[in-house]
Amino acid sequence: MDLEALRREYLKDGLERENLADDPFDQFEKWMAQFLELGLADPTAMTVATVAPDGQPSQRIVLLKHVDQSGFVFYTNYSSRKANEIDANPKISLHFPWHAVERQVKVCGVAEKVSPAESLRYFTSRPKGSQLAAAASPQSKVISSRTLLLNEFERLKQKFREGEIPLPDFWGGYRVVPSEIEFWQGGQNRLHDRFRYTRSEDAWEIDRLAP
C-alpha cells in the first residue's frame, strides 16, 4: 500500500469569522443541522478520548445523545474503561469527524455524571433489546466467550419478559462541560480554516488558528 500517495483537495467551503455564531453551541447546532440534512449514517458519532492514570490515552466511538448550553451528553457503563479513566481524570476530549462536508469539531472539557433522573429518562426511551444489552454486558471486562454474553442477555430477557427493565446502577450518562470548542473547515492546499472558542468567565473568546 502506497499510503503516501493518497490525497485530495478540500474545496467544499470556507469559514470566516463574520459567519460564525458568537456562541459555540449555536455554531455546533447549525453545523449539526446541516450534517443531519445529508441523511448519512451515524451523524451523532463522536470519538471520546480519555487518559489513564499512567498517562496512556484511549479513544472510542460513542453517540451524542443530547447537547445544550450545559454541555454534550453521552451514556455508558459506569464500570467501563472510559468511566474508570474519567473517575481518575475527568478531563476529556470529543471529536466529530464530519468528512462528507470536510468539517471537524473538537471539544475539550471535563466530564461529570448526569443525574439519575436524566439517565433513567434516556434508558427507558431505548429499545428493549438495547436496555437488556446494557444490563447484560460487563463492558470492557474480559469474557470467556460471546456465548456467555448471549446467555446473560437471554436470562434477563426471560426475567423481564412481562415487566419493565430497571435502570442498572452501573449505567448512566456523562455531560461534557466544555472549556474549548474548535471548528475546522477544510481548505485548498491544506490551508484549512480553524476557529477556537475558549471559555472566559461568562463569555467565549474566538481565535483563528493556523492550519
N, C-alpha and C positions, 0 to 999 in steps of 0.2 A: 504493500500500500504506500503510495506516494502522497502522504497527507499534506506535505508542504505545498503541493501544487493546488490544493483545494482552496478556492477563494471566490468571493463575489463582491460586487459593489452594493452599497446600501444607498438606495436612491428614492425611497418611498416618500420621505418627508423631512422637514427641518423643524427646529424648535428654537423659538426666540423668547426672550424674557417677557415681552409685552403680551405674548399669547398664553402665558402661564397664569393660573389662578394664584391669588395671594396665599391661599391656604392649601397645603399639600393634600389634605383629604378630599377637597373639592377637585383638585387636579387628578388624583387617583381615581375617583369615581367617574370623572369624564373619560379617562383612558379605559377604564374597565368597561364602561358602557359601549364605547366604540369597539372594543375587542369582542364583547358579547354579541354584537351585531353580526359578526363574521360566522357565527354558528359552529365554531371549531370545538373539538373535544376538550374537555377539562380546562375551561378558561380560568378557573379559580385555582389551578395547580400552582403551588409555590414551593421553593426549596426552603427548608428550615435548617439553619446552621446553629449548632451548639458546640460548647467546648468542655471537654472532660477535665477533671481536676489535674491531670498530668499535662494539660495543655494540648491534647490531641483534638483537633476539630472533627466534627461529624456532621453529615448532611443527609437529608431525606426529603422526599416529596410528600406534602400533605395538601389538603384542600382548605382554602379560606372559606369560612362559614359566615362571617359577619365582619363588617367594618363600619365604624362611625368615628366621631371625634375623640372617643376614648381609646381607640386602637383597633388592631387586627386580631380576630379570634379564630382559633382552630381547636380541634378536640383530639384527645389521645388517651392512651392508658397511662395513668399516673405512676405505674411501675416500670415503664419502658425506659430505654436508654436515654431518649431525649428528655424525659421527665426527670430522671435521676441527675442528668447534667444540668438541667435548669435549676433543680434544687440546690446544687452546689454553686452554680454561677448563673444568675438569671439574665445575664447579658446574652442577646440573641440577635440573629440577622435573618431576614426573609428576602427572597429573590423571586420575582415574577419574570419568567423568560418568554416574552411575547414575540417570538421570532417572526411570525407571519406579518407583523406590522413593523418589524425592525425596532422594537422597543424593549426596554427593560425597566423594572422598578426595583430598587433596593431599599430595604427598611432596616435600620439599626435601632435597638432599644432594649427594654427589659421586659421579661415575661412574668405575668402574675396570674394566679388561678382565678377563673371566673367564679361567681357564686354558685353554690349547689343548685339553686333555683334555675339559673341560666343553663347549667349542664343538663338538668332534668328536662327542661323545656325542649332543648335540642334533641336529647336522647329519645324522647317519646315521639318526636317527629320523624325519626328514621324508620325505614322499612324493618319489619320484624326480624328478617334474616340478618340485617346489619346489627341490630341490637343483640341478637344471640351471639354473633361473631365477636362482638366487643366483650361480652361476658365470658366467652369460651377461651379466648386467646390470652395466654400469658406473654404478652408482647415483649419481644427482644430476648426472651429466655430461650435456652437450648431445650429442644424437644426431641424425643427419640424417633418420631415418625409423624407423617401427616395423618395417619390413621388415628393416632392418639387425639389429635385436634378435632378430627371429624367425629369421633366417638363422644367427645365432650359437647360438641355442638348438638348432636342428636339427643344426648341426655338432657340438656337444657331445653331443647325443643319439645321434648315429651313432658318435662316438668312444668313448662309454662304454656302448654298447648291450648289451655282454656282461659288463661289469665294474662294480665299484663306482666311484662318483664321489668323487674325493679332496676333502677339505676345502680350499676355496680359501684361500690365505694372506692374502687381503684380507677375509675374512668371519669373524665370531665374535660373542661376546656381551659385554655390559656388565652389571655389577652396580651398582645404585644403592644406596649406603650412606647411609641417611637420618640427618639431624640433626634433622629436624622432620617430623611427620606430623599432618595436620589432618583431622578427621572432621566433616562438615557434614550436618545433617538439616533439611529444610525445615520451616518453622513458619508458623502462621497469621499474617496481617497482616505478613508479611515478618520476623517475629521468629524467625529461624532459630536453631537450636542449633548452636554451633561449639565443638569442643574440640580443643586443640592439645597434642600430645605433643612435648616438647623433650628431646633427649638431654642428660643431665648426668652426666658421668663414666660410671659403670656403671648408672645408673638413668634413669628417664624422669619428667620433671615434667609435670603435666597442668594446663592452664589453660582456663577458659571464655573465649571471645572474644565480643565484641559482634557482632551480625549486620551 
